[in-house]
Amino acid sequence: MKPFFSNGQIQIKICGIRSYEDALTAIHLGANALGFNFHRPSKRFISLETAIAIISKFPRATTCIAVVVHPTMTEIRSLQESNVFDAIQFHGDESPEFCLGSGFPIWIKAVRISNFDQAVETIRSFPTSYILLDAHTGNAYGGTGTLINLPLAARIVHAFPEKHFLLAGGLRPTNVREAALAVSPFAVDVASGVENTSGRKDPLKMQAFIEAVRTTI
């Protein structure tokens, strides 16, 4: 079990990694987990072959998470057989049965929130300890930069003390400390908030983001 799944300080997941340089920088700056996006329509899409090549180069003290949207079981099996991922994150409209049948011992379900009762009902239907809360932005499956409804997220986290919540949705260096203090999540998750205009991860933004999270102790 990797450090990401331990108790203690707020964990940090940098999502949408597409290069070894970005991965190594994130690790050296103190990220606890890296997300690799296998959703082809996403601008952060990475092939499995490239992800394996990146992960195989750095020390495996960092949790690596495969992020998928409506995957086939064949695609899931390929991720499992690569033996480089510690967990899988379902970020689409996958059913509880499908997620449970994936075979990954640790899996995260992303829930795009806009209504408390609806979110509670959805979360209760997924038998996992790890739930990612994301902003609800139409048909987009994350990575839009839209800030999540923080008061709503805080209510949801309070309603499920037994769950480990990852907070995502529009987080950036300038607002992550406020968000973490307001919601008290298990982890924070960022993609667009630490990127430059070319879509690459920005070392200075990653450093500022991680430092801001660490001040919430």
Secondary structure, 3 states (H helix, E strand, C coil): CCHHHCCCCCEEEEECCCCHHHHHHHHHHCCCEEEEECCCCCCCECCHHHHHHHHCCCCCCCEEEEEECCCCHHHHHHHHHHCCCCEEEECCCCCHHHHHCCCCCCEEEEEEECCHHHHHHHHHHCCCCEEEEEECCCCCCCCCCCCCCHHHHHHHHHHCCCCEEEECCCCCCCCHHHHHHHHCCCEEEECHHHECCCCCECHHHHHHHHHHHHCCC
